[in-house]
Amino acid sequence: MAIHHDPAAAPLAHGFHAIARGDLAAVVTALEMRTPPEHVRRPGPEPDVPLQLVRWTGAAPDRYRLLYRRVGAPWLWWSRLALDDAALSAILDDPAVELYAVTDRARVEIGILELDFRTPGACEIAFFGFVPKATGQGFGKWLMRRALQRAWFGNGHGPVSRVWVHTCTLDDARAPAFYQAQGFVPGSRFVEVFRDPRAAGLIDPAQGALHPLIVD
C-alpha cells in the first residue's frame, strides 16, 4: 500500500463516513525512527533461525507477484498487483530499491523484505512479512534486525537520517506493537479509500475474511 497524502488537506470530521460499495477504507499509521536503536548499533549474537535472506535482482514481475501474493493476500496487499509489468519492473529494477526473499532450509521462499531508498536520506521498509505458516515463530525480530542493519549501515545509498514503515487496519493487529518494540515511533495517521482488490479481480474473494466483500 502506498501513502499519497496532501499535507494541506483538511482532516476528516468526526462521525461516520460512507464508503462506496466495492471499496475499502483503511486507517494507515506511519511510524519512523531517526536514529538506529541500541540493538542495531550494538547487535548481540545472531539468533539461531533456519532462514536465509536472499537478494533478488532483476526479478521477473510474475515471480515477484507470486511471493507478494503468498505473503500479502491474507492482508489484502494490492498496490503492486495493480501495476503492469513495465511499471512494476521500473520499481524493482531501480538501483535504489532492494528486494529480498526469506528462504527456509529447503530454499522455499517464505517471506519478503523490500527497502526503498529512492528518497534521499530516507529508507522506507516498503514491504515486510511472512507467509501465514511462518508467522508467530519469532522470525519477525530476526528479519527486522536485518532490515534495520541494512537501512542504517552499509547500504550504499548515502547517509540515512530517517527509516520509516507503515501499517494499516487491514494488517495483522500485532503489527503496530511489533514495530514500536523494534524502536519505531508512530508519527502520523491517514485514511485511505480504494477499490477492494477482491472486487477488482486482483485477489481471491476468499481472502481477507475479517473484511467482508460488499458489492452490488
N, C-alpha and C positions, 0 to 999 in steps of 0.2 A: 504494500500500500504506500503510495506516495502522498506527502503532505503538500498541498498547494494552498497557501493561506495568504490573504490580503491583510497586512497589518492595520490598514485603515478601515477595514470592515467593522461595522457595529456588531457587538456581541449579541447573541440570541437573547430575546426577552425571556423572562421566567414563564413557565407554563408548558403546555403540550403543543407540539408542532407536528402537523400531519406529514406523513411520508407517502408518496405515491405508491400504488400497488405495483409490485415488481421491482421496487427499490429497497435498499437497505440504508440504515444510518448507523454509524459507529462513533463513539466518543474516543478520540485519539489523544493519548498523553505522550508528550515528548520529554525525554529525560536526558541529562547530559552530565559530563564531568569535565572539569577544567584542568585538573592535574591528575597524573596517574596515582591510583591508590597504593597503599603500602604493599599489599600482596602482589602487586605487579612490579613495583620498584624493587622490592626485595623478595623475590619468589622463593618459597621453600622447595622441598623435594617434589618432583612431579608425581602426581597421583598415579597409581598403577591401574590404568584403564586399558581395555582391549581395543583401542581405537587408534586410527591414524588420521592426520589432516593432510589431504592431498590437493595440491594446487591444480586447478583446471585452467588451461589456457587454450584459446581457440575452440571453446566448447561449441558443439553444434547446437542450434536452437532446440531441436527436438530432444536431445539428451538433457539439456538444461530443464526444459519443461517437465520432463518425466520426474526428475528429482524434486523440482519445485512443487509439483502436484503431490508427490508422495509425502512430502513434509507438510505442505501448507493447505491441502484441500480440506482437512478436517476443521481448519480455522478460516476457511473461505478466502485464502490468499488468492488474489485475482489479477493484480496490476500487470504482472509480466505476461500473463496468459492473454491479455488483450492486445499485445503487441505482435505485429507481423515479424517475419524472420529478419528483415532488414533493420527494423527498429530495435529488436532485441539484440541482434549481433552488434549494433553500434554501441550498445551499453557494455556487453560482455567483452568486446574486443578493445574497449577503451583502456589504455595503459594505467589510468588512474582508478580502475575498478579491479579488485582482486576477488576471485571466486575460488572457494574451496569446497570439496566434498569431504565429509567424515565417513571413513570406511571402517568396517569391523574386521575381525581376524580373517574372515572369508573374503575380504576385499569387496564386500557389498556396501554400496552407498546407503548410509542410514541417517545422514544429517547434512546440513548446508550452512555455510558461512559466506557472507558477501560483504566486503568492505568497500566503501565508496569514498575516495579521496578527491573527487572532482572539484570540490570547493576548497580553494587554497586555505591551509591552516586548520582544516577540519577533517574528521573522519566520521562518516555515518556507518553504523552497523546496520546495513540495509535489510539483510535477511539473516536469520539465526534460528535454527531449530532442528529437531529430530523427527524421524518417522514415529508414529504412535508407539510401536513396540519398544522403542529405545528411550522413552521418556520415564521419569521417575526413578532413574538409577544413578543420579548424581553426575551424569555426563555433562550437564549444562555448565557446571562450575569449571570443569576442565576446558571446555570449548571457549567459555568467556575469557578465561585467563589467556588462552592462546590468542583470542581476538584482540584483547587489550594490549598484550605484548607487541603484537604486530602493529596496532594502531599508533601506539606511543613511541615505539623504539624500532629503528632499523627498517622503516617501511619504504625508504627510497623515494618518498613523495614530498620531502621537505618537512620542516618543523610543524608539529600539530599542537594546537592550544585548546582544542575542543573535540571531544568524542561524544557522539550522541546516538540515541536509539529511540524508536517509538513503538508503542504498543497500543492496542485498542480493545474495545469491549467485545470483539469477536475472537480475540486470542485467548489462550489458556489463562484462567483467572489468577494463576500463581505468578504470571509474568511480571507485573509491577513490583511485587515484593522481591522477586528474584533479582531484578535489575537494581533495585535500591540496595540490596545486600551486597552487590558487587561494586558499589560505590557511585552509582548514578543518582542524580537528584532530579525530581520532577520539576519542570520549568514552565510548561505551557500546555494548554488543552484546547482541542478543537472538536467540532462535529463535522464529519464527512458523510455526505449523502451520495450514493452511487447506485448504478443498476445492479441488482442482485446477480452475481456471477452465475448462479444456477439458472435464473431466468434468461440470461444472455447466452446460455449454452457453453459456458467456459468450464463449469464444474458440475459433476454429477449431482442431481437434485437430492440424492440420499445423503449427501454430506451436510454438515452444519445443522444437526438435528436440534440444537439449542436455539436456533434462529429460524423458525418456520418460514418456508417459502410462501409468499402471499402474492398471487397473480389473479388476473381476471379469469 
